[in-house]
Amino acid sequence: MNITDLLLDKNNQDAISEFAKKFNVDSTQAKDAISTLADSLSKGLGFHTKKKSGLDDLFDALKKGKHSRYLDDPSLLGKKETTQDGNDILGHIFGNKDVSRHVAKKAAKKTGLSDSLLKKMLPIVATMVMGALSKGMFGGSAKPQPQESTGFLTKIFDRDQDGSMIDDVLGMAFKAAFR
């Protein structure tokens, strides 16, 4: 399981449809954009969670942010406030707009969509990523058990399925440093 799998889950089809409508793309283009951008966001989140403080920050953001609303009520994806929330999320994940621009350019090469369109999509996908993580961690409960939450995040960031996300996060950071 990874973040893209969570986002493209059948339970999120309404959100994907709303995303496609908002950006005037078909469902295949929407899924390609979401998948490509979510992968970059996942790598950014993975980089930050290699430190305990980063993992704690992510957990707190998921607990307090009420991000699941973006997938529960897809009409919110078209709101100005959602874009602002997404830009705030991107600021935490990437640190600056130059990284976001680089992510959009890289995604444009992969998807065939313009980098200017992908730049507009990126904050919305960021809110969707946080929504998917929030729903995965908390489901219907606002108070998960700590080991359940850590286990869920390990599943998301443990790409080689060895039971530890540390080597995977360090690998992501190493790759990012040499691109």
MARTITI-158233 format. One record per residue (C-alpha): residue in three letters; x, y, z. Coordinates in steps of 0.02 Angstrom, whole numbers, plus 50000, padded with zeros to 5 digits. Each point is the difference from the previous one (the first is absolute). Last residue first. Layout:
// residues N
alaXYZ
...
***
This chain:
// residues 179
arg509485072849569
phe501314994850130
ala499195006450160
ala498294993249951
lys500714982549977
phe500835000450172
ala498425006750083
met498954986349921
gly501264986950056
leu499985007050176
val498114998750000
asp500074982149937
asp501324994850127
ile498985007850141
met498304992949946
ser500264983650089
gly498974984049982
asp500984993549850
gln498635004749876
asp501215007949875
arg498985016149988
asp499755002250187
phe499285017949993
ile498144995749997
lys500094984150104
thr501115008750128
leu498735014250009
phe498624987550042
gly501054991350131
thr500445016550081
ser498165004450009
glu499514983050069
gln501435000750127
pro499395017050060
gln498184994350024
pro498845010149892
lys499015014750071
ala498915008949872
ser499124984149952
gly499064997449837
gly501544995049904
phe501405007650102
met501584994749914
gly499384996049826
lys498765014350001
ser501375012150051
leu501214993149871
ala498685001649864
gly499565017750053
met501845004950008
val500224993549824
met498405008849942
thr500595016550073
ala501674998049910
val499084995349839
ile499105016750010
pro501635009250029
leu500804991349849
met498605002549875
lys500405018249963
lys501854995949974
leu499434985349892
leu499055011949886
ser501545011249980
asp501094984549972
ser498914995349852
leu499294982449993
gly500994986549908
thr499974989350157
lys501824995650030
lys500835015649928
ala498715011050085
ala500334991150166
lys501835005349993
lys499505017949964
ala498714999950141
val501254992750125
his501295013249950
arg498715013850026
ser499564992950171
val501854999450046
asp500205018249947
lys498475004650103
asn500874996850165
gly500104988150148
phe499444984349909
ile498894991450129
his499585014350117
gly499785012849860
leu499014987149900
ile498784998250146
asp499785018950007
asn499705000249812
gly498694986450022
asp499125009950136
gln499985015049883
thr499324989549857
thr498664993050115
glu499545017650058
lys499715005249818
lys498694986349982
gly499934987749856
leu500594985050102
leu498635003750128
ser498714992249884
pro500884983550034
asp499184998550172
asp500674984250085
leu501645001049903
tyr500395017950047
arg499204997650172
ser501344987250042
his501185014650030
lys499305004350172
gly501705008050037
lys500204995750184
lys500414981449998
leu500835000049829
ala501065015050044
asp500464992350168
phe500524983549918
leu501025009249869
asp500865010450134
asp500374984450104
leu500754991549847
gly501065015349967
ser500555000750182
lys500474981649992
lys501135003549853
lys499834990049838
thr498245006949991
his500535015549905
phe500784990449855
gly498504988349991
leu498835014949988
gly500995006649853
lys500044982949918
ser498134998250025
leu499735017349925
ser500984994749847
asp498964984149983
ala498405009850029
leu500445011349853
thr500214985349881
ser498464990750060
ile498875015350006
ala500555005549827
asp499784982649925
lys498314998050087
ala499405016949934
gln500634996149825
thr499054983550002
ser498445008550070
asp499955013149863
val500665017550027
asn499105016550030
phe500975004450158
lys498495001150116
lys499104986049907
ala501454988050018
phe500175004250186
glu498124997550025
ser500114983149915
ile501504995250108
ala499075005450157
asp498474989949949
gln501104984949964
asn500765000650174
asn499224984050069
lys500644990649847
asp501785002850061
leu501045011749892
leu500555010350149
leu500434985350113
asp500944991049861
thr500965016149964
ile500485001450183
asn500744982650004
met499414982350037
***
